[in-house]
């Protein structure tokens, strides 16, 4: 399944597949984040990178793939993107109001 998601924070609102590692650290497929929220999250993720040395990806989606938990989906993205042991994926599933986190040392 090939899904396209918009990457906000880019003035052109570029599109990318979540099957490949995105260039942006904040992916708002749900369209629920304001520009100021995206900017705040990006600044916070940049500070975390300075402290930890790892990348943090924040993914906001409307709903999850069939029978997946946010934690499982975060793990799937982590593995698809071939992230390292210091990297983190945070998934916010808006429709069910739940989040999942997966990081490299799990």
C-alpha positions as CSV (number, residue, x, y, z in Angstrom):
1,X,0.0,0.0,0.0
2,X,1.4,3.3,-1.0
3,X,0.1,6.2,1.0
4,X,1.0,9.9,0.5
5,X,1.1,12.2,3.5
6,X,1.6,16.0,3.5
7,X,4.6,17.3,5.3
8,X,3.8,20.6,6.9
9,X,6.3,23.2,7.9
10,X,7.5,23.4,4.3
11,X,6.1,26.4,2.5
12,X,5.3,24.2,-0.5
13,X,3.7,21.5,1.6
14,X,5.7,18.8,-0.1
15,X,4.4,15.3,-0.2
16,X,6.3,12.2,0.8
17,X,5.5,8.5,1.4
18,X,5.9,7.3,4.9
19,X,7.6,4.2,3.4
20,X,10.7,6.4,3.1
21,X,12.4,8.5,5.8
22,X,10.9,12.0,5.6
23,X,13.1,15.1,5.3
24,X,10.9,16.9,7.9
25,X,10.8,15.9,11.5
26,X,7.1,16.8,11.9
27,X,4.6,15.0,9.6
28,X,1.0,16.2,10.0
29,X,-1.1,13.8,7.8
30,X,-4.1,14.6,10.0
31,X,-4.0,18.3,9.2
32,X,-4.8,19.0,12.9
33,X,-1.6,21.0,13.8
34,X,-1.4,24.8,13.4
35,X,1.6,26.4,11.8
36,X,2.6,27.7,15.2
37,X,2.3,24.2,16.7
38,X,4.5,22.8,14.0
39,X,7.1,25.5,14.5
40,X,7.1,24.8,18.3
41,X,7.4,21.1,17.9
42,X,10.2,21.5,15.3
43,X,12.1,23.8,17.7
44,X,11.6,21.3,20.6
45,X,12.8,18.4,18.4
46,X,15.9,20.4,17.4
47,X,16.7,21.0,21.1
48,X,16.3,17.3,21.8
49,X,18.7,16.4,19.0
50,X,21.3,18.8,20.5
51,X,21.0,17.0,23.9
52,X,20.7,13.4,22.8
53,X,22.4,13.3,19.4
54,X,19.4,11.4,18.0
55,X,16.6,12.4,15.6
56,X,13.0,12.6,16.8
57,X,10.2,12.3,14.3
58,X,6.7,13.4,15.2
59,X,3.9,11.9,13.1
60,X,0.3,13.0,13.5
61,X,-2.2,10.8,11.6
62,X,-6.0,10.6,11.5
63,X,-6.2,6.9,11.9
64,X,-4.0,3.9,12.1
65,X,-3.7,1.0,9.6
66,X,-6.1,-1.8,10.4
67,X,-5.5,-3.5,13.7
68,X,-2.3,-1.5,14.6
69,X,-1.7,0.2,17.9
70,X,0.1,3.6,17.8
71,X,3.1,1.8,19.4
72,X,3.2,-0.9,16.7
73,X,2.9,1.8,14.0
74,X,5.7,3.8,15.5
75,X,7.9,0.7,15.5
76,X,6.9,0.0,11.8
77,X,8.0,3.5,10.8
78,X,11.2,3.2,12.8
79,X,12.1,0.1,11.0
80,X,11.1,1.3,7.5
81,X,13.1,4.4,8.0
82,X,16.1,2.4,9.2
83,X,16.7,4.7,12.2
84,X,19.5,4.4,14.7
85,X,19.7,3.5,18.4
86,X,19.4,7.2,19.4
87,X,16.4,8.0,17.2
88,X,12.8,8.2,18.2
89,X,9.4,8.0,16.4
90,X,6.3,9.5,18.1
91,X,2.9,8.7,16.5
92,X,-0.2,10.6,17.5
93,X,-3.4,8.9,16.2
94,X,-6.0,11.6,16.4
95,X,-9.1,9.6,15.7
96,X,-8.6,7.4,18.7
97,X,-6.7,10.0,20.8
98,X,-3.8,7.8,21.5
99,X,0.0,8.0,21.0
100,X,2.8,5.6,20.6
101,X,6.6,6.0,21.0
102,X,9.3,3.8,19.7
103,X,13.0,4.3,20.2
104,X,16.2,2.6,19.1
105,X,17.2,0.8,22.3
106,X,13.9,-1.1,22.5
